[in-house]
Amino acid sequence: MGGPGSGLLEQVLALLVQGLLYKQIGQHLGVSLATVRTYAQRIYEKLQVHTRTEAVVKFLQKEFGPGSPGYPADFRTTRPQ
Protein backbone atom coordinates (compact mmCIF):
# COMPACT_ATOMS: atom_id res chain seq x y z
CA MET A 1 0.00 0.00 0.00
CA GLY A 2 2.99 2.28 0.56
CA GLY A 3 3.54 5.38 2.69
CA PRO A 4 4.02 6.03 6.39
CA GLY A 5 2.33 3.47 8.59
CA SER A 6 1.83 1.17 5.63
CA GLY A 7 3.41 -1.73 7.52
CA LEU A 8 0.67 -1.58 10.12
CA LEU A 9 -1.97 -1.14 7.39
CA GLU A 10 -0.71 -4.27 5.68
CA GLN A 11 -0.67 -6.19 8.96
CA VAL A 12 -4.25 -5.14 9.71
CA LEU A 13 -5.34 -6.14 6.21
CA ALA A 14 -3.61 -9.50 6.50
CA LEU A 15 -5.41 -10.17 9.78
CA LEU A 16 -8.74 -9.06 8.30
CA VAL A 17 -8.17 -11.57 5.49
CA GLN A 18 -7.59 -14.26 8.14
CA GLY A 19 -11.00 -13.41 9.61
CA LEU A 20 -9.90 -11.87 12.91
CA LEU A 21 -12.23 -9.44 14.65
CA TYR A 22 -11.06 -5.86 15.24
CA LYS A 23 -10.65 -6.60 18.95
CA GLN A 24 -8.49 -9.65 18.15
CA ILE A 25 -6.42 -7.64 15.68
CA GLY A 26 -5.81 -5.00 18.34
CA GLN A 27 -4.71 -7.61 20.85
CA HIS A 28 -2.47 -9.31 18.29
CA LEU A 29 -0.77 -6.05 17.28
CA GLY A 30 -0.80 -4.44 20.72
CA VAL A 31 -2.92 -1.46 19.66
CA SER A 32 -6.31 -0.14 20.75
CA LEU A 33 -9.61 -1.03 19.15
CA ALA A 34 -9.92 2.60 18.01
CA THR A 35 -6.55 2.33 16.25
CA VAL A 36 -7.64 -0.83 14.44
CA ARG A 37 -10.86 0.89 13.34
CA THR A 38 -8.90 3.87 12.05
CA TYR A 39 -6.53 1.66 10.09
CA ALA A 40 -9.41 -0.43 8.73
CA GLN A 41 -11.09 2.76 7.50
CA ARG A 42 -7.85 3.83 5.78
CA ILE A 43 -7.64 0.41 4.13
CA TYR A 44 -11.23 0.72 2.88
CA GLU A 45 -10.48 4.18 1.47
CA LYS A 46 -7.32 3.00 -0.29
CA LEU A 47 -9.10 -0.01 -1.77
CA GLN A 48 -12.18 2.12 -2.57
CA VAL A 49 -14.58 -0.18 -0.70
CA HIS A 50 -17.08 0.25 2.11
CA THR A 51 -16.98 -3.02 4.03
CA ARG A 52 -14.55 -5.53 5.43
CA THR A 53 -15.87 -8.20 3.06
CA GLU A 54 -15.34 -5.98 0.02
CA ALA A 55 -11.80 -5.21 1.20
CA VAL A 56 -10.95 -8.88 1.63
CA VAL A 57 -12.43 -9.81 -1.76
CA LYS A 58 -10.60 -6.98 -3.53
CA PHE A 59 -7.33 -7.90 -1.84
CA LEU A 60 -7.69 -11.58 -2.78
CA GLN A 61 -8.56 -10.69 -6.37
CA LYS A 62 -5.42 -8.56 -6.61
CA GLU A 63 -3.25 -11.22 -4.96
CA PHE A 64 -4.62 -14.26 -6.75
CA GLY A 65 -6.36 -12.94 -9.86
CA PRO A 66 -5.22 -13.42 -13.47
CA GLY A 67 -1.66 -12.25 -14.01
CA SER A 68 -0.63 -12.63 -10.39
CA PRO A 69 2.14 -15.01 -9.34
CA GLY A 70 -0.27 -17.07 -7.24
CA TYR A 71 -2.83 -17.54 -10.02
CA PRO A 72 -3.00 -21.13 -11.29
CA ALA A 73 -1.47 -21.28 -14.77
CA ASP A 74 -3.96 -23.88 -15.96
CA PHE A 75 -7.09 -22.14 -14.63
CA ARG A 76 -9.66 -21.86 -17.36
CA THR A 77 -11.86 -18.79 -17.48
CA THR A 78 -14.09 -20.16 -20.24
CA ARG A 79 -16.87 -22.63 -19.60
CA PRO A 80 -16.63 -26.10 -21.11
CA GLN A 81 -19.03 -26.67 -23.97
C-alpha positions, -999 to 999 in steps of 0.1 A, spaced: 0 0 0 30 23 6 35 54 27 40 60 64 23 35 86 18 12 56 34 -17 75 7 -16 101 -20 -11 74 -7 -43 57 -7 -62 90 -42 -51 97 -53 -61 62 -36 -95 65 -54 -102 98 -87 -91 83 -82 -116 55 -76 -143 81 -110 -134 96 -99 -119 129 -122 -94 147 -111 -59 152 -106 -66 189 -85 -97 181 -64 -76 157 -58 -50 183 -47 -76 208 -25 -93 183 -8 -60 173 -8 -44 207 -29 -15 197 -63 -1 207 -96 -10 191 -99 26 180 -66 23 162 -76 -8 144 -109 9 133 -89 39 120 -65 17 101 -94 -4 87 -111 28 75 -79 38 58 -76 4 41 -112 7 29 -105 42 15 -73 30 -3 -91 0 -18 -122 21 -26 -146 -2 -7 -171 3 21 -170 -30 40 -145 -55 54 -159 -82 31 -153 -60 0 -118 -52 12 -110 -89 16 -124 -98 -18 -106 -70 -35 -73 -79 -18 -77 -116 -28 -86 -107 -64 -54 -86 -66 -33 -112 -50 -46 -143 -68 -64 -129 -99 -52 -134 -135 -17 -123 -140 -6 -126 -104 21 -150 -93 -3 -171 -72 -28 -175 -100 -30 -211 -113 -15 -213 -148 -40 -239 -160 -71 -221 -146 -97 -219 -174 -119 -188 -175 -141 -202 -202 -169 -226 -196 -166 -261 -211 -190 -267 -240 
